[in-house]
Amino acid sequence: MGIKKFILAENIEELIFLEYVDEWIKNCETMIPWSCDIENNTFTEWKNKIIQFKEKETCPNGFVTADTYFFIEEDKKIIGAVNLKYELNEYLHKYGGNIGYGIRKSERGNGYAKILLDFGIKKMFERGYNEIQISCKESNTPSKRTIISCGGKLVRKEKINNDNKEIYCIKIHPTTAST
C-alpha cells in the first residue's frame, strides 16, 4: 500500500483523472460525485468548470459553491472523490446534501468511503459548519452504513424519478471532525 493523500480537483493530472473516469465508464456507472463527470468536455474545460464552482461570483446560476477533492495513492491513482457543497439550494436540500463522495469500483470494500466522508466532515467543520446533510440511495447499503458510522441520523426519505433517497443529518462536534 502506497502513501495516500487528498488533493483539490483543480490540481489533478490529466492522465490519472482520465484513467479514473474510464473505470467508471467501463463499469457503466454514473460518476459520483457528479462534479467528477467530465461529460462531453475536454479535461481543460472540466477543470475550468471545477474552478468556477469555488467562488460565488463565478459559480453557474442555479448551482452552489463547492470544492472537490481526490483521494489519491502515490500521485498515480485516484481512489475516490469527495465534493463539498457550502450551501444547499432547493434541490439539494430536498434530495441531496453538503457532501457527495464516490469510490472507483476496483477500490470499494477497503474502508475508503469512511475516510472520504470523515475528511469531508472535517473540512465542513473547518468552514464553520456544525451540521451537514447527506443523502444516498435507499438501496445503497454500504453508503448507508458509512453515513451512520459517521454519526448520520435518518431525517426523511424522498423519491426522485425511480430512486428512493434517504436524507441524513450529521451533527459535527470537534471530536467528530478530528477523526
C-alpha positions as YAML, in Angstrom:
chain: A
units: angstrom
residues:
- id: 1
  name: MET
  ca: [0.00, 0.00, 0.00]
- id: 2
  name: GLY
  ca: [1.33, 3.35, -1.02]
- id: 3
  name: ILE
  ca: [1.03, 6.77, 0.52]
- id: 4
  name: LYS
  ca: [-2.45, 8.24, 0.16]
- id: 5
  name: LYS
  ca: [-3.48, 11.89, 0.32]
- id: 6
  name: PHE
  ca: [-6.20, 14.35, -0.64]
- id: 7
  name: ILE
  ca: [-5.70, 16.97, -3.34]
- id: 8
  name: LEU
  ca: [-8.02, 19.59, -4.77]
- id: 9
  name: ALA
  ca: [-9.51, 18.54, -8.10]
- id: 10
  name: GLU
  ca: [-8.02, 21.52, -9.93]
- id: 11
  name: ASN
  ca: [-4.56, 20.12, -9.09]
- id: 12
  name: ILE
  ca: [-5.11, 16.64, -10.54]
- id: 13
  name: GLU
  ca: [-3.06, 15.46, -13.50]
- id: 14
  name: GLU
  ca: [-4.93, 14.76, -16.71]
- id: 15
  name: LEU
  ca: [-3.78, 11.17, -17.27]
- id: 16
  name: ILE
  ca: [-4.72, 9.85, -13.83]
- id: 17
  name: PHE
  ca: [-8.04, 11.71, -14.00]
- id: 18
  name: LEU
  ca: [-8.92, 10.23, -17.39]
- id: 19
  name: GLU
  ca: [-7.94, 6.75, -16.18]
- id: 20
  name: TYR
  ca: [-10.28, 7.21, -13.19]
- id: 21
  name: VAL
  ca: [-13.14, 8.38, -15.42]
- id: 22
  name: ASP
  ca: [-12.51, 5.46, -17.77]
- id: 23
  name: GLU
  ca: [-13.08, 2.92, -14.98]
- id: 24
  name: TRP
  ca: [-16.48, 4.45, -14.19]
- id: 25
  name: ILE
  ca: [-17.42, 4.37, -17.89]
- id: 26
  name: LYS
  ca: [-16.23, 0.77, -18.42]
- id: 27
  name: ASN
  ca: [-18.38, -0.32, -15.47]
- id: 28
  name: CYS
  ca: [-21.40, 1.57, -16.88]
- id: 29
  name: GLU
  ca: [-21.71, 3.54, -13.65]
- id: 30
  name: THR
  ca: [-22.88, 7.08, -13.06]
- id: 31
  name: MET
  ca: [-19.96, 9.17, -11.90]
- id: 32
  name: ILE
  ca: [-20.20, 10.04, -8.20]
- id: 33
  name: PRO
  ca: [-19.79, 12.72, -7.10]
- id: 34
  name: TRP
  ca: [-21.32, 14.46, -10.11]
- id: 35
  name: SER
  ca: [-18.55, 17.07, -10.10]
- id: 36
  name: CYS
  ca: [-16.13, 14.44, -11.46]
- id: 37
  name: ASP
  ca: [-18.27, 13.75, -14.51]
- id: 38
  name: ILE
  ca: [-16.33, 15.10, -17.49]
- id: 39
  name: GLU
  ca: [-19.45, 14.80, -19.67]
- id: 40
  name: ASN
  ca: [-18.58, 15.93, -23.20]
- id: 41
  name: ASN
  ca: [-15.89, 18.34, -22.06]
- id: 42
  name: THR
  ca: [-12.16, 18.24, -22.60]
- id: 43
  name: PHE
  ca: [-10.04, 17.87, -19.47]
- id: 44
  name: THR
  ca: [-9.24, 21.59, -19.54]
- id: 45
  name: GLU
  ca: [-12.93, 22.53, -19.87]
- id: 46
  name: TRP
  ca: [-13.81, 20.21, -16.97]
- id: 47
  name: LYS
  ca: [-11.04, 21.70, -14.82]
- id: 48
  name: ASN
  ca: [-12.22, 25.25, -15.61]
- id: 49
  name: LYS
  ca: [-15.75, 24.24, -14.61]
- id: 50
  name: ILE
  ca: [-14.46, 22.89, -11.27]
- id: 51
  name: ILE
  ca: [-12.68, 26.20, -10.64]
- id: 52
  name: GLN
  ca: [-15.86, 28.18, -11.42]
- id: 53
  name: PHE
  ca: [-17.69, 26.43, -8.57]
- id: 54
  name: LYS
  ca: [-15.19, 27.66, -5.99]
- id: 55
  name: GLU
  ca: [-16.47, 31.25, -5.81]
- id: 56
  name: LYS
  ca: [-19.99, 32.66, -5.62]
- id: 57
  name: GLU
  ca: [-19.14, 35.24, -8.32]
- id: 58
  name: THR
  ca: [-18.18, 32.58, -10.87]
- id: 59
  name: CYS
  ca: [-20.47, 29.74, -9.82]
- id: 60
  name: PRO
  ca: [-23.01, 28.95, -12.57]
- id: 61
  name: ASN
  ca: [-26.54, 30.20, -11.94]
- id: 62
  name: GLY
  ca: [-28.68, 27.68, -10.06]
- id: 63
  name: PHE
  ca: [-25.67, 25.89, -8.56]
- id: 64
  name: VAL
  ca: [-23.86, 26.26, -5.25]
- id: 65
  name: THR
  ca: [-20.23, 26.91, -4.38]
- id: 66
  name: ALA
  ca: [-18.24, 23.74, -3.87]
- id: 67
  name: ASP
  ca: [-14.83, 22.12, -3.74]
- id: 68
  name: THR
  ca: [-13.93, 18.66, -4.99]
- id: 69
  name: TYR
  ca: [-11.03, 16.67, -3.59]
- id: 70
  name: PHE
  ca: [-9.49, 13.49, -4.94]
- id: 71
  name: PHE
  ca: [-8.13, 10.80, -2.64]
- id: 72
  name: ILE
  ca: [-5.05, 9.53, -4.46]
- id: 73
  name: GLU
  ca: [-2.39, 6.90, -3.99]
- id: 74
  name: GLU
  ca: [1.24, 7.89, -4.59]
- id: 75
  name: ASP
  ca: [0.29, 10.60, -7.11]
- id: 76
  name: LYS
  ca: [-0.59, 7.97, -9.70]
- id: 77
  name: LYS
  ca: [-4.06, 6.59, -8.97]
- id: 78
  name: ILE
  ca: [-7.33, 8.18, -7.89]
- id: 79
  name: ILE
  ca: [-9.14, 6.03, -5.34]
- id: 80
  name: GLY
  ca: [-12.18, 8.25, -4.95]
- id: 81
  name: ALA
  ca: [-13.50, 11.77, -4.72]
- id: 82
  name: VAL
  ca: [-15.46, 13.92, -2.31]
- id: 83
  name: ASN
  ca: [-17.47, 17.01, -3.24]
- id: 84
  name: LEU
  ca: [-18.23, 19.62, -0.56]
- id: 85
  name: LYS
  ca: [-21.15, 21.96, -1.18]
- id: 86
  name: TYR
  ca: [-21.12, 25.06, 1.00]
- id: 87
  name: GLU
  ca: [-24.80, 25.86, 0.70]
- id: 88
  name: LEU
  ca: [-27.93, 23.97, -0.26]
- id: 89
  name: ASN
  ca: [-30.29, 25.14, -2.97]
- id: 90
  name: GLU
  ca: [-33.88, 23.87, -3.03]
- id: 91
  name: TYR
  ca: [-32.99, 20.70, -4.95]
- id: 92
  name: LEU
  ca: [-30.00, 19.80, -2.75]
- id: 93
  name: HIS
  ca: [-32.00, 20.47, 0.39]
- id: 94
  name: LYS
  ca: [-34.74, 18.11, -0.74]
- id: 95
  name: TYR
  ca: [-32.72, 15.33, -2.41]
- id: 96
  name: GLY
  ca: [-29.02, 15.81, -1.73]
- id: 97
  name: GLY
  ca: [-26.72, 17.34, 0.79]
- id: 98
  name: ASN
  ca: [-23.46, 19.08, 1.60]
- id: 99
  name: ILE
  ca: [-21.20, 16.12, 0.89]
- id: 100
  name: GLY
  ca: [-21.10, 13.70, -2.01]
- id: 101
  name: TYR
  ca: [-18.46, 11.00, -2.37]
- id: 102
  name: GLY
  ca: [-17.64, 8.08, -4.62]
- id: 103
  name: ILE
  ca: [-15.07, 5.30, -4.79]
- id: 104
  name: ARG
  ca: [-13.94, 3.66, -8.01]
- id: 105
  name: LYS
  ca: [-15.30, 0.13, -8.29]
- id: 106
  name: SER
  ca: [-11.90, -1.59, -8.06]
- id: 107
  name: GLU
  ca: [-11.23, 0.08, -4.66]
- id: 108
  name: ARG
  ca: [-14.59, -0.49, -2.95]
- id: 109
  name: GLY
  ca: [-14.76, -2.56, 0.21]
- id: 110
  name: ASN
  ca: [-11.49, -1.22, 1.62]
- id: 111
  name: GLY
  ca: [-12.90, 1.35, 4.04]
- id: 112
  name: TYR
  ca: [-12.14, 4.31, 1.78]
- id: 113
  name: ALA
  ca: [-15.70, 5.67, 1.83]
- id: 114
  name: LYS
  ca: [-15.41, 6.33, 5.57]
- id: 115
  name: ILE
  ca: [-12.06, 8.05, 5.01]
- id: 116
  name: LEU
  ca: [-13.64, 10.31, 2.36]
- id: 117
  name: LEU
  ca: [-16.70, 11.13, 4.45]
- id: 118
  name: ASP
  ca: [-14.59, 11.78, 7.58]
- id: 119
  name: PHE
  ca: [-12.40, 14.12, 5.51]
- id: 120
  name: GLY
  ca: [-15.48, 15.93, 4.19]
- id: 121
  name: ILE
  ca: [-16.93, 16.32, 7.67]
- id: 122
  name: LYS
  ca: [-13.63, 17.72, 8.94]
- id: 123
  name: LYS
  ca: [-13.42, 20.23, 6.07]
- id: 124
  name: MET
  ca: [-17.00, 21.37, 6.64]
- id: 125
  name: PHE
  ca: [-16.27, 21.85, 10.36]
- id: 126
  name: GLU
  ca: [-13.20, 23.93, 9.46]
- id: 127
  name: ARG
  ca: [-15.53, 26.19, 7.46]
- id: 128
  name: GLY
  ca: [-17.77, 26.70, 10.46]
- id: 129
  name: TYR
  ca: [-20.45, 24.06, 9.92]
- id: 130
  name: ASN
  ca: [-21.77, 22.20, 12.94]
- id: 131
  name: GLU
  ca: [-24.30, 20.17, 10.99]
- id: 132
  name: ILE
  ca: [-24.43, 18.82, 7.46]
- id: 133
  name: GLN
  ca: [-26.92, 16.98, 5.32]
- id: 134
  name: ILE
  ca: [-26.04, 13.96, 3.21]
- id: 135
  name: SER
  ca: [-28.09, 11.53, 1.14]
- id: 136
  name: CYS
  ca: [-27.80, 8.17, -0.54]
- id: 137
  name: LYS
  ca: [-30.00, 5.82, -2.48]
- id: 138
  name: GLU
  ca: [-32.10, 3.67, -0.19]
- id: 139
  name: SER
  ca: [-30.68, 0.60, -1.97]
- id: 140
  name: ASN
  ca: [-27.05, 1.61, -1.31]
- id: 141
  name: THR
  ca: [-26.45, -0.34, 1.90]
- id: 142
  name: PRO
  ca: [-22.66, 0.29, 2.02]
- id: 143
  name: SER
  ca: [-23.17, 4.06, 1.80]
- id: 144
  name: LYS
  ca: [-25.90, 3.98, 4.46]
- id: 145
  name: ARG
  ca: [-23.55, 2.09, 6.79]
- id: 146
  name: THR
  ca: [-20.79, 4.63, 6.13]
- id: 147
  name: ILE
  ca: [-23.07, 7.59, 6.82]
- id: 148
  name: ILE
  ca: [-24.42, 6.03, 10.02]
- id: 149
  name: SER
  ca: [-20.89, 5.14, 11.19]
- id: 150
  name: CYS
  ca: [-20.00, 8.83, 10.83]
- id: 151
  name: GLY
  ca: [-22.94, 9.89, 13.01]
- id: 152
  name: GLY
  ca: [-25.67, 10.16, 10.38]
- id: 153
  name: LYS
  ca: [-29.25, 10.15, 11.60]
- id: 154
  name: LEU
  ca: [-32.04, 9.43, 9.12]
- id: 155
  name: VAL
  ca: [-34.21, 12.54, 8.76]
- id: 156
  name: ARG
  ca: [-36.54, 11.59, 5.92]
- id: 157
  name: LYS
  ca: [-37.00, 9.65, 2.71]
- id: 158
  name: GLU
  ca: [-37.69, 11.19, -0.69]
- id: 159
  name: LYS
  ca: [-38.49, 9.78, -4.11]
- id: 160
  name: ILE
  ca: [-36.92, 11.31, -7.21]
- id: 161
  name: ASN
  ca: [-37.61, 9.74, -10.59]
- id: 162
  name: ASN
  ca: [-37.24, 6.00, -9.90]
- id: 163
  name: ASP
  ca: [-34.87, 6.38, -6.96]
- id: 164
  name: ASN
  ca: [-35.74, 6.28, -3.29]
- id: 165
  name: LYS
  ca: [-33.36, 8.55, -1.40]
- id: 166
  name: GLU
  ca: [-32.58, 8.64, 2.29]
- id: 167
  name: ILE
  ca: [-31.64, 12.02, 3.73]
- id: 168
  name: TYR
  ca: [-29.38, 12.06, 6.81]
- id: 169
  name: CYS
  ca: [-28.17, 14.75, 9.17]
- id: 170
  name: ILE
  ca: [-24.72, 14.61, 10.77]
- id: 171
  name: LYS
  ca: [-24.08, 16.88, 13.74]
- id: 172
  name: ILE
  ca: [-20.42, 17.85, 13.80]
- id: 173
  name: HIS
  ca: [-18.58, 18.20, 17.08]
- id: 174
  name: PRO
  ca: [-14.87, 18.93, 17.49]
- id: 175
  name: THR
  ca: [-14.31, 15.25, 18.32]
- id: 176
  name: THR
  ca: [-16.26, 14.15, 15.23]
- id: 177
  name: ALA
  ca: [-14.25, 16.47, 13.00]
- id: 178
  name: SER
  ca: [-10.88, 15.31, 14.28]
- id: 179
  name: THR
  ca: [-11.22, 11.64, 13.32]
...
